Amino acid sequence: MPRPIQAFVHTDALRHNLARMRAAAPDTRVWAVVKANAYGHGVERVFEGLRGADGFALLDLEEAQRIRSLGWRGPVLLLEGVFEARDLELCSRLDLWHTVHCDEQIDMLSRHKTQVPHRIFLKMNSGMNRLGFTPTRFRSAWTRLNQLPQVDEISLVTHFSDADGAKGIAEQIALFNKTTADLPGERSTCNSAGLLRHASDETVAADWVRPGIALYGSAPDFPERNIAQWDLQPSMSLRSRIIATQELNVGDTVGYGSSFTANVSMRIGIVACGYADGYPRHCATGTSVLVDGVRTRTLGRVSMDMIAVDLTPCTAAGHEVGFGSEVTLWGKASNGTVLPIDEVAQAAGTVGYELMCAVSNRVGFTQD
Ligand SMILES: *Cc1c(COP(=O)(O)O)cnc(C)c1O
């Protein structure tokens, strides 16, 4: 029998979260962002839940191929565009729309032989300073692209650095709107945080939104808001089982480095889950975990293959827990109780994104 750890991908939750994104920006088309293998869920496993989107946005050409193999004939957008000239052949063959963010990509496109002109998303660097043409160079890039026979429609896109925080998007959107005011073409600005927090702002007129993390049931602005407040559901649940129990006396310690010491006698469970499964080693004693759907806490250091959990709250709640009991590391327990991935991420000093993307190969996935 394999180790009892498993990741579940919830199709209903994906569908629900997608509907939430639509409701947050009615009359706007939605790119479901499925980069990084659908934030660690698996492109194939999220396809059913997200096929109601208007298009799929991603980075890897290999993932674009997989989306096409699933039978998706709608728009597919490469968020970083092409990396080398021969990628353009695949764009022609698979009808991929691609971002153009630098002169080198325009050079490659100008030399590309294609029967069918390409649909382009021209990217402005409005302050993030990763990809895109600065406002002073944006229009000349647009003009150059617009003259190429290889180019069909040009859409205009930018990405916010602070849609989730105090600084907000005001400066970036003002710059974007000013620079693009008299240019034709569809516009796309908002990621999940932009969509949930700013899409109702009338300056943020957009034809396309690009939610990623919210589709997967993580709040882009946690802890200011949590998924319950945004009405989002976890799309991934990481579950395992208790494979041993121990009775601790006062003064007994747990795990490597003896970092936890019992100050009362207590019963603990040992869970088949460790950092080699993608559970963050930075989670200290006290990180929330569900045993039999009851919220309790981890004890001591996370080891490669195991963690220890306090069984006291479960027993107190009348649950007979022990060998074989279900443990939910994040997501939804079988009884429906939810432990948001954001809480576990916060305990590890990171964000839900990183945890979803880091579930390791040895964890089996099930779609439900
Ligand atoms: C990843 C990404 C998104 C999605 O961001 P979330 O914060 O996950 O919603 C949107 N646009 C671009 C360009 C991205 O790279």
The ligand as an ORCA input file, in Angstrom:
! r2SCAN-3c Opt
* xyz 0 1
  C       0.463     34.725    -12.507
  C      -0.117     35.847    -13.239
  C      -1.446     36.207    -13.033
  C      -2.316     35.558    -11.968
  O      -1.979     36.109    -10.725
  P      -2.741     35.680     -9.390
  O      -2.133     36.545     -8.354
  O      -2.436     34.247     -9.174
  O      -4.177     35.930     -9.618
  C      -1.976     37.220    -13.808
  N      -1.230     37.829    -14.749
  C       0.064     37.524    -14.959
  C       0.821     38.244    -15.998
  C       0.664     36.526    -14.216
  O       1.933     36.206    -14.443
*
